[in-house]
Amino acid sequence: MPTAKERSRERRWIVLGIDGRYVTLGRATDPSEEEVRRAEEALRAQGLAGWLAVMEGNPYVGAAPRLLEVRRLAQPAVPFADAAAACIRLIANYRTELAG
């Protein structure tokens, strides 16, 4: 089982939506250009937009993860910082629900 320090260094590729929701693309390897293109097409098809980003840290335990912007997908209309803050709030709310 990974230690708390190892979990805090966990890195995953995500697609971050403008409302803070995210989907993990992978952890072991970088996503291919084809995977990123398909993710962007899926966002557009649903009328959504977001970013390809890296999440550092575990969203389930430990310190709040940090989000790093990599590139825009489907022309998001809000700043990355706003979506990242919404994501961290959603993670904190989820953790509170689990603990309570």
Secondary structure as a PSIPRED ss2 file (coil, helix, strand):
# PSIPRED VFORMAT (PSIPRED V4.0)

   1 M C   1.000  0.000  0.000
   2 P C   1.000  0.000  0.000
   3 T C   1.000  0.000  0.000
   4 A H   0.000  1.000  0.000
   5 K H   0.000  1.000  0.000
   6 E H   0.000  1.000  0.000
   7 R H   0.000  1.000  0.000
   8 S H   0.000  1.000  0.000
   9 R C   1.000  0.000  0.000
  10 E C   1.000  0.000  0.000
  11 R E   0.000  0.000  1.000
  12 R E   0.000  0.000  1.000
  13 W E   0.000  0.000  1.000
  14 I E   0.000  0.000  1.000
  15 V E   0.000  0.000  1.000
  16 L E   0.000  0.000  1.000
  17 G E   0.000  0.000  1.000
  18 I C   1.000  0.000  0.000
  19 D C   1.000  0.000  0.000
  20 G C   1.000  0.000  0.000
  21 R C   1.000  0.000  0.000
  22 Y E   0.000  0.000  1.000
  23 V E   0.000  0.000  1.000
  24 T E   0.000  0.000  1.000
  25 L E   0.000  0.000  1.000
  26 G E   0.000  0.000  1.000
  27 R C   1.000  0.000  0.000
  28 A C   1.000  0.000  0.000
  29 T C   1.000  0.000  0.000
  30 D C   1.000  0.000  0.000
  31 P C   1.000  0.000  0.000
  32 S C   1.000  0.000  0.000
  33 E H   0.000  1.000  0.000
  34 E H   0.000  1.000  0.000
  35 E H   0.000  1.000  0.000
  36 V H   0.000  1.000  0.000
  37 R H   0.000  1.000  0.000
  38 R H   0.000  1.000  0.000
  39 A H   0.000  1.000  0.000
  40 E H   0.000  1.000  0.000
  41 E H   0.000  1.000  0.000
  42 A H   0.000  1.000  0.000
  43 L H   0.000  1.000  0.000
  44 R H   0.000  1.000  0.000
  45 A H   0.000  1.000  0.000
  46 Q C   1.000  0.000  0.000
  47 G C   1.000  0.000  0.000
  48 L C   1.000  0.000  0.000
  49 A C   1.000  0.000  0.000
  50 G E   0.000  0.000  1.000
  51 W E   0.000  0.000  1.000
  52 L E   0.000  0.000  1.000
  53 A E   0.000  0.000  1.000
  54 V E   0.000  0.000  1.000
  55 M E   0.000  0.000  1.000
  56 E E   0.000  0.000  1.000
  57 G C   1.000  0.000  0.000
  58 N C   1.000  0.000  0.000
  59 P C   1.000  0.000  0.000
  60 Y C   1.000  0.000  0.000
  61 V C   1.000  0.000  0.000
  62 G C   1.000  0.000  0.000
  63 A C   1.000  0.000  0.000
  64 A C   1.000  0.000  0.000
  65 P C   1.000  0.000  0.000
  66 R E   0.000  0.000  1.000
  67 L E   0.000  0.000  1.000
  68 L E   0.000  0.000  1.000
  69 E E   0.000  0.000  1.000
  70 V E   0.000  0.000  1.000
  71 R E   0.000  0.000  1.000
  72 R E   0.000  0.000  1.000
  73 L E   0.000  0.000  1.000
  74 A C   1.000  0.000  0.000
  75 Q C   1.000  0.000  0.000
  76 P C   1.000  0.000  0.000
  77 A C   1.000  0.000  0.000
  78 V C   1.000  0.000  0.000
  79 P C   1.000  0.000  0.000
  80 F H   0.000  1.000  0.000
  81 A H   0.000  1.000  0.000
  82 D H   0.000  1.000  0.000
  83 A H   0.000  1.000  0.000
  84 A H   0.000  1.000  0.000
  85 A H   0.000  1.000  0.000
  86 A H   0.000  1.000  0.000
  87 C H   0.000  1.000  0.000
  88 I H   0.000  1.000  0.000
  89 R H   0.000  1.000  0.000
  90 L H   0.000  1.000  0.000
  91 I H   0.000  1.000  0.000
  92 A H   0.000  1.000  0.000
  93 N H   0.000  1.000  0.000
  94 Y H   0.000  1.000  0.000
  95 R H   0.000  1.000  0.000
  96 T H   0.000  1.000  0.000
  97 E H   0.000  1.000  0.000
  98 L H   0.000  1.000  0.000
  99 A H   0.000  1.000  0.000
 100 G C   1.000  0.000  0.000
